[in-house]
Amino acid sequence: MQHLKCIWWLLLLVVGNFSQALEVQRTVIDDALPNVGIYSIVQDQTGYVWLASTNTGVLRYDGYQFKPFFTKHAERQKRPDIDAMVFDSTGKLWTGSWGYALSRVDTASGEQQLFLAGNQSNQLFSPFVQTLFEDSQQRLWIGTDQGLNRYSQIAGMERIFGAEQLNNPRIWAVVETSDQSIWFGTSYGVYQIRPDGSLSAPLLPHGANNRSNEIRSLAVQGDMLWIGTRESLFVYNRKTLSLSTVSYFGESNFPIINTIIPS
């Protein structure tokens, strides 16, 4: 598996400096990649690369070929649209679909569990899952288009914050800082869930009443919280509580930043 290279479909912003040159291998449809869009890429402990795709669902890449991996989403729709994936600390693969909720998969045995949306307190806010994140306490955070859920082995599925608490309940990104605060980006601002469970007021990088406050991506680098919006990049210093704009070739406006990766 050592020859596996980076596969580029997402707009990636890498924060940091490179000390050595990167080798990039391009993989295209003609190389047996199905004609799909790729929303998420993760790697398991054995080296396989897993891709969340439109139309084909979950794909597994072994360095030579792509193979569809059928999940509960695929059983419920002819063309599964998987938007988010993450491997948890136990090695289980979580897949979030756009319209068909959430699935937990044991990739070794094929055993799966489906988590549906509904009006109960132990159900997802919505079947449209945007992002997944596991924190340092092995809790899975599920960002949907209608609010933020959390899953743990002890409490099960919980509803955390939805339209009643948030200006806009669509969740784009979730990260954790060293003080065990959870930060999440919505379609209108960044929120902090403090260690005591309380919710902060939204941080609005573009000022109030501006639709550019759609927070597409977040990343943590020490005391710095990097914030990617639909048109700019910001860095928030958690110690000084200061917010700065990062220029892009001398311009303040960026392309839409869907992913930020600290190096």
C-alpha positions as CSV (number, residue, x, y, z in Angstrom):
1,M,0.0,0.0,0.0
2,Q,3.0,2.3,0.1
3,H,2.4,3.5,-3.5
4,L,-0.9,5.0,-2.6
5,K,-0.9,8.8,-3.4
6,C,-3.1,11.7,-2.7
7,I,-6.3,11.8,-4.8
8,W,-7.5,15.3,-5.5
9,W,-11.1,16.2,-6.0
10,L,-11.7,18.4,-3.1
11,L,-10.5,22.0,-2.8
12,L,-7.8,21.6,-0.2
13,L,-6.0,24.3,1.7
14,V,-2.9,23.1,3.6
15,V,-1.9,25.3,6.5
16,G,1.8,25.2,7.2
17,N,5.1,24.9,5.5
18,F,6.4,22.0,3.4
19,S,9.9,20.9,4.2
20,Q,10.1,18.6,1.1
21,A,8.5,18.2,-2.3
22,L,5.2,16.4,-2.7
23,E,4.7,13.6,-5.2
24,V,1.2,13.6,-6.6
25,Q,-0.3,10.9,-8.8
26,R,-3.5,11.8,-10.6
27,T,-6.2,9.2,-10.8
28,V,-9.0,9.8,-13.3
29,I,-12.1,8.1,-14.6
30,D,-10.1,6.3,-17.3
31,D,-8.2,4.6,-14.5
32,A,-11.4,2.8,-13.4
33,L,-12.7,5.4,-11.1
34,P,-16.5,5.5,-11.5
35,N,-18.0,8.7,-13.0
36,V,-18.8,10.2,-9.6
37,G,-18.1,13.2,-7.4
38,I,-15.9,12.5,-4.3
39,Y,-16.8,14.3,-1.0
40,S,-14.6,12.6,1.5
41,I,-11.5,10.4,1.6
42,V,-10.3,8.4,4.6
43,Q,-7.8,5.6,5.2
44,D,-8.1,2.6,7.5
45,Q,-5.5,1.0,9.6
46,T,-4.7,-1.6,7.0
47,G,-3.9,1.0,4.3
48,Y,-7.1,0.8,2.2
49,V,-8.4,4.2,1.0
50,W,-12.2,4.7,1.3
51,L,-14.0,7.3,-0.7
52,A,-17.5,8.8,-0.2
53,S,-19.1,9.4,-3.5
54,T,-22.2,10.4,-5.4
55,N,-24.1,7.7,-7.4
56,T,-21.8,4.8,-6.3
57,G,-21.8,5.3,-2.5
58,V,-18.8,4.0,-0.7
59,L,-15.7,3.0,-2.7
60,R,-12.6,1.1,-1.5
61,Y,-9.3,1.6,-3.3
62,D,-6.5,-0.9,-2.8
63,G,-3.9,0.9,-4.9
64,Y,-4.9,-0.9,-8.1
65,Q,-8.7,-0.7,-8.4
66,F,-11.9,0.8,-7.0
67,K,-14.5,-1.5,-5.6
68,P,-18.0,-0.5,-4.4
69,F,-18.7,-1.3,-0.8
70,F,-22.5,-1.6,-0.3
71,T,-23.9,0.0,2.9
72,K,-27.4,0.3,4.2
73,H,-27.7,3.5,2.3
74,A,-27.3,1.6,-1.0
75,E,-30.1,-0.8,0.0
76,R,-32.4,2.2,0.5
77,Q,-31.7,4.1,-2.7
78,K,-30.6,3.1,-6.2
79,R,-27.8,5.8,-6.3
80,P,-26.5,6.4,-2.8
81,D,-25.0,9.8,-2.2
82,I,-22.4,9.6,0.6
83,D,-21.2,13.0,1.8
84,A,-19.2,12.2,4.9
85,M,-17.1,9.4,6.4
86,V,-14.9,8.8,9.4
87,F,-13.3,5.8,11.1
88,D,-13.8,5.9,14.8
89,S,-11.4,4.8,17.5
90,T,-12.7,1.2,17.4
91,G,-12.1,0.9,13.7
92,K,-15.8,1.2,12.7
93,L,-16.6,3.2,9.5
94,W,-19.3,5.8,9.8
95,T,-20.9,7.0,6.6
96,G,-23.3,9.9,6.3
97,S,-25.6,10.2,3.3
98,W,-27.5,13.0,1.8
99,G,-31.1,12.0,2.4
100,Y,-30.7,8.5,3.8
101,A,-29.2,9.2,7.3
102,L,-26.2,7.6,9.0
103,S,-24.7,4.1,9.0
104,R,-22.0,2.4,11.2
105,V,-20.1,-0.3,9.3
106,D,-17.8,-3.1,10.4
107,T,-15.8,-3.3,7.3
108,A,-14.3,-6.7,8.3
109,S,-17.6,-8.5,9.0
110,G,-19.9,-6.4,6.9
111,E,-22.2,-5.9,9.9
112,Q,-24.1,-2.6,9.8
113,Q,-26.3,-0.4,11.9
114,L,-28.5,2.3,10.4
115,F,-29.4,5.5,12.4
116,L,-32.5,7.3,11.1
117,A,-33.9,10.8,11.4
118,G,-37.1,11.5,13.2
119,N,-38.8,13.6,15.9
120,Q,-37.6,11.6,18.9
121,S,-34.8,12.8,21.2
122,N,-32.6,9.8,20.2
123,Q,-32.9,10.3,16.5
124,L,-31.0,12.4,14.0
125,F,-32.3,15.9,13.3
126,S,-32.3,15.2,9.6
127,P,-31.4,12.4,7.2
128,F,-29.1,14.9,5.3
129,V,-25.7,14.4,6.9
130,Q,-23.0,17.0,6.1
131,T,-20.1,16.1,8.4
132,L,-18.8,13.6,10.9
133,F,-16.2,14.1,13.7
134,E,-15.0,11.9,16.6
135,D,-13.7,13.9,19.6
136,S,-11.1,12.9,22.3
137,Q,-13.8,11.3,24.4
138,Q,-14.7,8.9,21.6
139,R,-18.0,10.7,20.9
140,L,-19.2,11.1,17.4
141,W,-20.5,14.4,16.3
142,I,-23.0,14.4,13.4
143,G,-23.6,17.6,11.5
144,T,-26.9,17.6,9.5
145,D,-28.7,20.3,7.6
146,Q,-31.1,20.8,10.5
147,G,-28.8,20.6,13.6
148,L,-26.0,18.9,15.5
149,N,-26.3,15.3,16.9
150,R,-23.9,13.4,19.1
151,Y,-23.4,9.7,19.6
152,S,-21.6,7.8,22.3
153,Q,-21.6,4.2,23.6
154,I,-23.1,5.4,26.9
155,A,-25.7,7.9,25.9
156,G,-26.5,6.6,22.4
157,M,-27.8,9.2,19.9
158,E,-28.6,12.6,21.3
159,R,-29.8,15.9,19.9
160,I,-27.5,18.7,20.9
161,F,-28.4,22.0,19.1
162,G,-30.9,22.6,16.4
163,A,-33.0,25.4,14.8
164,E,-34.2,26.6,18.2
165,Q,-30.7,27.5,19.4
166,L,-28.9,28.3,16.1
167,N,-29.4,31.1,13.6
168,N,-29.0,28.6,10.8
169,P,-29.0,24.9,11.7
170,R,-27.0,23.6,8.8
171,I,-23.7,22.2,10.1
172,W,-20.7,22.2,7.8
173,A,-17.7,21.3,10.0
174,V,-16.8,20.2,13.6
175,V,-13.5,20.3,15.4
176,E,-12.1,20.1,18.9
177,T,-9.6,22.3,20.7
178,S,-7.1,21.4,23.4
179,D,-9.5,22.5,26.2
180,Q,-12.0,19.9,24.9
181,S,-14.3,22.6,23.5
182,I,-16.2,21.7,20.4
183,W,-16.4,24.2,17.6
184,F,-18.8,23.9,14.7
185,G,-19.4,25.9,11.6
186,T,-22.9,26.6,10.4
187,S,-24.4,28.4,7.4
188,Y,-24.3,31.5,9.7
189,G,-21.3,31.6,11.9
190,V,-19.0,29.6,14.2
191,Y,-20.2,28.4,17.6
192,Q,-18.2,27.0,20.6
193,I,-19.6,24.3,22.9
194,R,-17.7,25.0,26.1
195,P,-16.5,22.0,28.3
196,D,-19.4,22.7,30.6
197,G,-21.8,22.2,27.7
198,S,-22.9,25.8,27.3
199,L,-23.1,27.4,23.8
200,S,-21.4,30.6,22.8
201,A,-22.8,33.4,20.7
202,P,-21.9,32.9,17.0
203,L,-18.6,34.2,15.7
204,L,-19.4,36.1,12.5
205,P,-16.1,36.7,10.5
206,H,-17.9,38.8,7.9
207,G,-19.9,40.8,10.3
208,A,-23.7,40.7,10.9
209,N,-26.3,40.1,8.2
210,N,-23.8,38.8,5.7
211,R,-24.5,35.5,3.8
212,S,-20.7,35.0,3.4
213,N,-20.7,33.9,7.1
214,E,-21.4,30.4,5.7
215,I,-18.6,28.4,7.4
216,R,-17.5,25.7,5.1
217,S,-14.4,24.4,7.0
218,L,-12.6,24.5,10.3
219,A,-9.1,23.4,11.4
220,V,-7.2,23.6,14.7
221,Q,-3.5,24.4,14.9
222,G,-2.4,25.1,18.5
223,D,-4.2,28.2,19.8
224,M,-5.3,29.1,16.3
225,L,-8.7,28.2,14.8
226,W,-8.7,28.4,11.0
227,I,-12.0,29.3,9.5
228,G,-12.9,28.8,5.8
229,T,-16.0,30.6,4.5
230,R,-17.7,30.8,1.1
231,E,-15.3,33.6,0.1
232,S,-12.5,34.1,2.6
233,L,-10.0,32.5,5.0
234,F,-9.7,33.7,8.7
235,V,-7.6,32.7,11.6
236,Y,-9.0,33.2,15.2
237,N,-6.6,33.3,18.1
238,R,-8.3,31.7,21.0
239,K,-5.9,33.3,23.6
240,T,-6.2,36.9,22.4
241,L,-9.7,36.5,21.0
242,S,-8.5,38.2,17.8
243,L,-9.7,37.5,14.3
244,S,-7.5,38.1,11.3
245,T,-8.1,37.8,7.5
246,V,-5.6,35.7,5.5
247,S,-4.8,37.2,2.1
248,Y,-4.9,35.1,-1.1
249,F,-2.3,36.3,-3.6
250,G,-2.8,39.8,-2.3
251,E,-6.6,39.5,-2.3
252,S,-8.9,39.1,0.6
253,N,-11.4,36.9,-1.3
254,F,-10.7,33.1,-1.7
255,P,-12.5,30.5,-3.7
256,I,-14.9,28.5,-1.5
257,I,-12.8,26.6,1.0
258,N,-14.3,23.2,1.6
259,T,-11.3,21.6,3.5
260,I,-8.4,22.9,5.6
261,I,-5.6,20.6,6.6
262,P,-3.0,21.7,9.1
263,S,0.5,20.3,8.3
